[in-house]
Amino acid sequence: MISRRSMLRTGAGLAAAATVGAPAILHAQTKTLKITTWGGKWGDIMKATVLPAFEKEFKCTVSADQAFPFMPKLQASAKNDPLYDVFHTNSNEQWSALTEGLVMDKFTTKEVPNVADVYSWSVSDKIVGVAIFTSAIGLGYRTDKGLTPPKSWKDLADPKLAGARGGYIIPVNSLGQCHLMMLGKVYGKGLQDLDTAYKALEQLKPIKLVDFTGQMEKMLLSGEVSEGVIHDSGVYRYDGQNQPVEFASPSEGVMALEQVLNVPPGSKVKELAFAYIDYMLRPEVQKLLAEGVWYSPANKKVKLDAKYDAKLLTTPEKVATLIQPDWKWYNARKDDIDARVTKILKS
Amino acid sequence: MSAAANRKPFDAGRAAYLALNLLLVAFLLAPIAIVVVFALNPTPYISFPPVGVSLRWFQKFFAGSDFMNALFLSLWVAACVLVLSVVIGGACALALARGRLPGRMFLTAFFMSPLMLPAILTGLALFQSYLLAGIGRPVWGLIMAHTLVAVPYVLRTTLAVLHNFDHRIEEAAAVLGASPTRVFFEVTLPLIQPGIFAGGVFAFIVSFDQFPVSLFLVMPKNETLPVVLFNYMKFDLDGAIAAASMVSILLALSVVLALERLIGLKAYVKL
């Protein structure tokens, strides 16, 4: 984990960089940029370092909303005067927002120059806007329960894990939705083979379900769950804390949990919003956040310290294991899926 | 008489009654007990039996500027809501009970309606209204929203007192020469005070714990404690949440005890 000292040092570096590189037009104005952002360690780093440096460089104020739910608030505000100028969510919500005309589709390198340096997953056809980080969704497991480290998604169905495996309340959690699609892939014809996925889900019972990934982390730490679906950062963040938990990337591939930034078309400070996204893609900002919260950076030029580089998706080979779900397809049938999985899991 | 003769026969009905009451008390207190255990347990997750006693989560809570800002904002909002709802709810109750207003039943139902709507819808509706009116999400907007859902509590408790109110006492004061203002402050208000203050206690607690209405109305860096706790829980589910809950419970209890000392809740019990 990144230390306070190194965070401050990097912050000072970011502040020093504030003297160069910013478009003159932005320097001439004081504006407010309204963004959504996460809480937790991510929020701490943003508030302590990343946002103050951005405000200084672009002579603006950033109003960062950490209070969920973001999507209904954006929906409720006027399209020509949206509540947010930069919309940070996971990919599934970005697709919903695009369907309703609340966000832009893609950015050009003219709008966000650093897009030229990102991995292909960051701007693939499965992404609306641009993904600035991703986590890998795989399996977390206890190392003190005599379990063989999981190699396949199918290992979660091991009868020995009955009642000690963990999953999510699928209608409200995108990791659970990814897991469902992955069940279709590993047991059937592909991510969209829902009938097979439902049957495989049935076989995972009894399974402990949670709403948030934070709850899954705690269930793994407390031993309430011996193996469960989780993103790599949810396990790696306990690195060095002597906790008996480890992350496994199944051989069939890991699912992508992208952190996506986008801009509502009606934003009054669109140039500043683009500048913010470009700033978030800068190698130094990417490195700071990637090492702070164990997210894999989107920018190919980022050089992480060895400890992080060994575990995160920082090479083309490792990136190739990443599977991006088709959220447009999923969202279109979400109501039916929710009804079906609720029926399966409530019994 | 012998001791054996004095001994009462076993009363199965009474025993069942006591057992049921004990079960109910345990049911009500069990969540608080779990919160206490979690708050004092040093592990970053819920474990039972606890492995020790530590104040690290309380230290984290009180050292966190986000938590402290949210706590003070929640207290400030709740205090404002208490005053506003007591004034508005008390006045409404008097008008409804004494004013011979046309459509009295409708008005009573109207004022009570915030309790019947899901609070999340009230929050969303107010959020949209504020945005349409172009006022954004100021703190006073949050206070007004909380007041909206808190007024019915004051209204109901005050109406309950006024239901058994003896008007002849006011008439006697008036006959003896007291002005309407003096009658109100020296006769009416002291008599309905238990109902108003009991409603005020509810209003304070409803505002302090309010989550669904606040969810849409809080501004960045101006978030109330329940909203901060909810967001914190999504990323860091540790004992700081339990410590915050303990602090909330103790604060609510302090308000009740303070009002008990000031006006005496025994008066409310008579309701």
Interface residues (C-beta under 8 A of the other chain):
Chain A: K34 W38 G39 G40 K41 W42 G43 S63 A64 D65 Q66 A67 F68 P69 P72 K73 A76 S77 A78 L83 F212 G214 Q215 E217 K218 M219 L221 S222
Chain B: T43 P44 Y45 I46 S47 L124 F127 Q128 L131 L132 L215 F216 V218 M219 P220 K221 E223 V227 F230 N231 Y232 M233 K234 F235 D236 L237 D238
